[in-house]
Amino acid sequence: MTETIDALFDEGIQRYQAGETPATLIPVFKEVCDRTPKSASAWTCLAWLYLLDNKPTPAYKAAKKAVKLNPQDAQSRVNLAIAMLETAQSGVREHVDIARQLVMAVEELREEVKHNFEDGLARKPGWKSLQRVQNWIFEG
């Protein structure tokens, strides 16, 4: 029996939260993105996993799709900014500024993004690009 795409997505999130490695979860989220290419949240998750797995080029592509699908998603902007830093691209400031505006406007978004920064640093200690974006967003 084929899993529904929502069930596959939810299972991937649960596995991530349980501590499974990004490398084993990337295929799950790639399948979700392949089956629902207009799901901004799936692209956001895939970009994050690529970043955690030290694959900034595919992370950039996934984050760019996520931002295109949902320009008002702070985490997508954060992922894109990190991927741009790690692939030495220009234009990072625009995405950081938009993410900062979004998290400062909505408490729930602010808490979610803060949690994701903490999670990223716990999974990948010393992550310089993430720390730079975190400082720009929360310390201006």
C-alpha positions as a Python dict, from the first residue, in 0.01 Angstrom:
ca = {
    (1, 'M'): (0, 0, 0),
    (2, 'T'): (135, 341, -95),
    (3, 'E'): (185, 591, 184),
    (4, 'T'): (2, 918, 149),
    (5, 'I'): (231, 1211, 93),
    (6, 'D'): (116, 1375, 418),
    (7, 'A'): (196, 1058, 612),
    (8, 'L'): (539, 1037, 447),
    (9, 'F'): (609, 1403, 534),
    (10, 'D'): (493, 1359, 895),
    (11, 'E'): (696, 1041, 931),
    (12, 'G'): (1004, 1223, 801),
    (13, 'I'): (954, 1503, 1055),
    (14, 'Q'): (912, 1250, 1337),
    (15, 'R'): (1224, 1063, 1232),
    (16, 'Y'): (1417, 1393, 1221),
    (17, 'Q'): (1295, 1487, 1568),
    (18, 'A'): (1396, 1142, 1692),
    (19, 'G'): (1753, 1221, 1585),
    (20, 'E'): (1785, 1037, 1255),
    (21, 'T'): (2067, 1163, 1035),
    (22, 'P'): (2002, 1409, 753),
    (23, 'A'): (2164, 1172, 501),
    (24, 'T'): (1900, 905, 567),
    (25, 'L'): (1613, 1157, 556),
    (26, 'I'): (1710, 1341, 237),
    (27, 'P'): (1562, 1064, 14),
    (28, 'V'): (1234, 1081, 210),
    (29, 'F'): (1197, 1454, 157),
    (30, 'K'): (1316, 1431, -204),
    (31, 'E'): (1029, 1190, -264),
    (32, 'V'): (785, 1427, -94),
    (33, 'C'): (912, 1714, -312),
    (34, 'D'): (892, 1499, -626),
    (35, 'R'): (534, 1399, -548),
    (36, 'T'): (420, 1746, -433),
    (37, 'P'): (646, 1996, -609),
    (38, 'K'): (439, 2294, -488),
    (39, 'S'): (487, 2214, -118),
    (40, 'A'): (699, 2496, 20),
    (41, 'S'): (733, 2323, 357),
    (42, 'A'): (873, 2008, 194),
    (43, 'W'): (1131, 2214, 0),
    (44, 'T'): (1219, 2402, 322),
    (45, 'C'): (1281, 2074, 505),
    (46, 'L'): (1485, 1934, 217),
    (47, 'A'): (1702, 2248, 206),
    (48, 'W'): (1764, 2224, 582),
    (49, 'L'): (1865, 1859, 556),
    (50, 'Y'): (2105, 1936, 271),
    (51, 'L'): (2260, 2216, 479),
    (52, 'L'): (2304, 1985, 776),
    (53, 'D'): (2461, 1726, 544),
    (54, 'N'): (2718, 1976, 408),
    (55, 'K'): (2557, 1995, 63),
    (56, 'P'): (2509, 2369, 11),
    (57, 'T'): (2450, 2363, -366),
    (58, 'P'): (2142, 2137, -359),
    (59, 'A'): (2037, 2321, -40),
    (60, 'Y'): (2046, 2648, -232),
    (61, 'K'): (1830, 2505, -510),
    (62, 'A'): (1575, 2361, -265),
    (63, 'A'): (1565, 2679, -54),
    (64, 'K'): (1520, 2893, -365),
    (65, 'K'): (1217, 2684, -465),
    (66, 'A'): (1075, 2711, -112),
    (67, 'V'): (1109, 3090, -113),
    (68, 'K'): (954, 3113, -458),
    (69, 'L'): (655, 2905, -342),
    (70, 'N'): (615, 3091, -11),
    (71, 'P'): (804, 3423, 3),
    (72, 'Q'): (665, 3497, 351),
    (73, 'D'): (821, 3193, 519),
    (74, 'A'): (1100, 3301, 752),
    (75, 'Q'): (1268, 2959, 771),
    (76, 'S'): (1287, 2932, 393),
    (77, 'R'): (1461, 3270, 386),
    (78, 'V'): (1700, 3163, 662),
    (79, 'N'): (1787, 2844, 474),
    (80, 'L'): (1842, 3038, 153),
    (81, 'A'): (2067, 3292, 327),
    (82, 'I'): (2278, 3014, 483),
    (83, 'A'): (2306, 2829, 152),
    (84, 'M'): (2404, 3152, -25),
    (85, 'L'): (2678, 3217, 231),
    (86, 'E'): (2807, 2863, 193),
    (87, 'T'): (2814, 2887, -187),
    (88, 'A'): (2965, 3239, -183),
    (89, 'Q'): (2673, 3409, -355),
    (90, 'S'): (2570, 3771, -327),
    (91, 'G'): (2227, 3896, -223),
    (92, 'V'): (2221, 3740, 124),
    (93, 'R'): (2124, 4062, 302),
    (94, 'E'): (1785, 4086, 127),
    (95, 'H'): (1678, 3744, 258),
    (96, 'V'): (1812, 3814, 607),
    (97, 'D'): (1623, 4145, 620),
    (98, 'I'): (1296, 3983, 514),
    (99, 'A'): (1343, 3697, 762),
    (100, 'R'): (1415, 3950, 1038),
    (101, 'Q'): (1099, 4146, 957),
    (102, 'L'): (891, 3826, 960),
    (103, 'V'): (1025, 3696, 1291),
    (104, 'M'): (994, 4034, 1460),
    (105, 'A'): (633, 4066, 1344),
    (106, 'V'): (511, 3721, 1450),
    (107, 'E'): (601, 3573, 1791),
    (108, 'E'): (524, 3217, 1679),
    (109, 'L'): (762, 3248, 1383),
    (110, 'R'): (1030, 3400, 1607),
    (111, 'E'): (1013, 3103, 1845),
    (112, 'E'): (1016, 2851, 1559),
    (113, 'V'): (1319, 3009, 1393),
    (114, 'K'): (1504, 3040, 1727),
    (115, 'H'): (1437, 2672, 1795),
    (116, 'N'): (1565, 2579, 1448),
    (117, 'F'): (1886, 2776, 1503),
    (118, 'E'): (1939, 2593, 1834),
    (119, 'D'): (1864, 2259, 1668),
    (120, 'G'): (2106, 2334, 1384),
    (121, 'L'): (2386, 2422, 1624),
    (122, 'A'): (2318, 2111, 1833),
    (123, 'R'): (2334, 1889, 1524),
    (124, 'K'): (2624, 2075, 1363),
    (125, 'P'): (2827, 2255, 1635),
    (126, 'G'): (3032, 2552, 1522),
    (127, 'W'): (2823, 2607, 1207),
    (128, 'K'): (2962, 2947, 1105),
    (129, 'S'): (2709, 3040, 834),
    (130, 'L'): (2417, 2956, 1062),
    (131, 'Q'): (2569, 3159, 1345),
    (132, 'R'): (2618, 3460, 1115),
    (133, 'V'): (2258, 3452, 995),
    (134, 'Q'): (2133, 3401, 1351),
    (135, 'N'): (2328, 3707, 1468),
    (136, 'W'): (2205, 3919, 1179),
    (137, 'I'): (1842, 3828, 1246),
    (138, 'F'): (1835, 3851, 1624),
    (139, 'E'): (2107, 4105, 1697),
    (140, 'G'): (2064, 4320, 1388),
}
